[in-house]
Amino acid sequence: MPVHQETDPEQQHFPTQNIIVIQPGSLHIRIGRASDLVPVKSLHCVARKRNPGGLYHRDPFIPPALCKTKECIDELEQCRLQVSHTLQTCVQSNGTRRYATPPQQIAAFNRRSVPEKVSDASEWPSIEEDIVVGDRVLELNPDLPYNIHFPYKRGDFNLHPGIGGSLTSILTDIADIWKWVIQYKLGIQLSELEKYRCVLLVPDIYNRSHLKHLVSLSLNELRFGHCFLVQESVGATFGAGVGYACVVDIGDQKTAVSCIEDGMSHKTTRLRMDYGAGDACQTLSWLLKKSSFPYAHWNEESPQDVMLMRSLFQDFCHVNVDICGPQEKIFVVNKPGRDSEKITLQVGDECLIAPLALFTTDLLLLTGPKNTRTQMIQGSDYEDPFDAEYLRETGRKRENVDTGGPSDAVAGTEGATGESQQSVNPDEDIVVDALDQTGGEGLLLAPGQVLGIDVAILQSIERCPNDELKKKMYNCILIVGGGVKLQGLAKWLQNKLSLQIPYMYKTEQLDIVVSPKDTDPSTTAWKGAAIMSCLESANELWVNRAEWQKFGVKILRERSPFIW
C-alpha cells in the first residue's frame, strides 16, 4: 500500500534558518543552517577516555603508509621516475620545454636547512572531559589515556573488529559528534531540535542499512522534526546550478564519479575509488622524506604533524607545468611541548608528482591496495522481503528461467543475492557497496583494480544509457570536494580527457567546472542540499518521526529523491 504524504500546514513556509544540512565525511563534517553562506567544518572524530586497563585504539588521521617492503618501495620509485620523465616531456605555456632539478640537489639544500626558533614551547591544554569532539582532539596530549575514533572511512562506516568498530559504537560516535557540533558550533540547544528539520547528504554508492540507521539517528536519537536524504552528486549539481553533469567528488579518502541528469543519478554510472587527497598527501610525505625533509621529527602517528603535512599539501602542491625548478617554501611548526620553529624547505617536482597520483594510481600503492566500486542494489529488504521491488526482480528472474531466454544479469544477481543473503544473515542482504564484477557495458572491474580520475570519468560516461546523454556529460564535468583545491587541476584533466574522448562525442569546448559561482568546491554539495531543502518540491520529500516509526524504510522507497 502506498505511503501517503501527510498534510502539514508548516510545509509551505518553513523557515530556512530552521533547516540543518549535514554532510558527513571521512575526515571532516560540514554542518550548517540552510540559510548560512558556508557550513561549519570540524574534524569528524571523537576521543573517549579509556577505563583503567582498557584496550588502546586510535584511528589514524591520514591513510597509513602500509608499503614497507623493499619490493614495494622499488615499485613506487619506478613509478615516480616514470611520472618525472613524463613531466620533462611537457611544454610550458610559453613553448619552452620543462626542466627538473635533480632530487639530490634539493636534498643537499634541505640537509643544510636549520630550523629557526620562533617562540618557546607552549603547554598542552588541560583537558579532563571523558569525551572530546572535533578539532579539540588535536589539543589532546598524546600521553593522556584517550582512544580516538573516526566513524567514517573511505566514505562509509568505519566498521572493524577493534575497539569502537561495531555498528552500535559507530552510531554512538556519530550521535555524539553531531550533537556537539550542533550545540557548540551552531549554538542550537538539543532540546530545540524538534523545531528543526534535517537534510542528510549520503554517498552516491550507498548502503541501505546504513541509511536506515542514519534516518533513525536523526529522527529518534537527535529528535529532529523531519528529515530527508540527498545524494552528494545530486546536491553538487544543485549547488553548481547545472541541470546535468558528470560529477567528480574528490574527498579525503574516496573519489566518486556519477552522471547526473535532472536531479537523478544514473545507477550504472556510479563509481567509487578507494583513494583521495589523504592518500596523495601521504605520497607527498614520502617524496619529501626522499628529499631530506628538514622537519626531522615528523611522525604520521602524531595528529599535529599529520595536519601540518595536510596544510603543506594544500598550500604547496599544484598541477601547473609552468612551475618548474627549485622553489623555496617556509612553514612554521607549532606543536605543544616543543619550541615553535620556522623551517625553510626546498621543493621541486614533488609538489606536482604528489597530486598526479590521483591520475597515476600506482603512486598510491603507499597506502595499500585499493578497489573501484560500483552500485549493486539488492532486490530484497529484510523488513519487507515481498515488497514490489523484490517481487519484480525475482519474478523477472523466474520468467527468464522458465522461458529459457537470456537472463537479466542485474536482476538475477540482485534477486539471487537477496534470497541467499536473507537466509544466512538478514543484515547482510542490504549491503550494496559491493564490487560489480561485470562492470556493466562489458567493462571489467576486477578486485584490486583502481582507476585514475580521467579513466573513471570515461568509464562512468560510457555507462550512460544512450549517446545523447554521453555527449551531454562530456559537455559538463563538475569537480567538487575538499581534495580539488589544486592550481591547474582542471586544465590537466581537460588535456588528459581531450586525448581520450571518442571522436563522436568530441565538442568544441570541453567544459570542466571546479569553482561554480566562485564558491569553495568543498561546499558545493552542501550548498546544493541547502538549496534543495528550500524548494517547494522538497515538501514531498520530508519524513517526520511518526511516519518513520509507522512505516520504517518503506517510506524511504517512496520519498527518497533517488531510486531506493
Helices and strands as residue ranges (DSSP letters): G 11-13, G 16-18, E 19-24, E 28-33, E 40-43, E 46-49, H 70-88, H 103-112, E 116-119, E 131-133, G 134-139, E 146-149, E 152-153, E 156-157, H 167-180, I 181-185, G 190-195, E 197-202, H 208-216, I 217-221, E 226-231, H 232-240, E 244-250, E 255-261, E 264-265, G 267-269, E 271-273, H 277-290, H 303-316, E 327-333, E 340-347, H 350-356, G 361-367, E 372-374, H 388-403, H 409-424, G 428-430, H 453-462, H 467-475, E 476-480, H 489-498, G 503-505, E 511-513, G 516-518, G 521-523, H 524-534, G 536-540, E 543-544, H 545-551, H 554-559
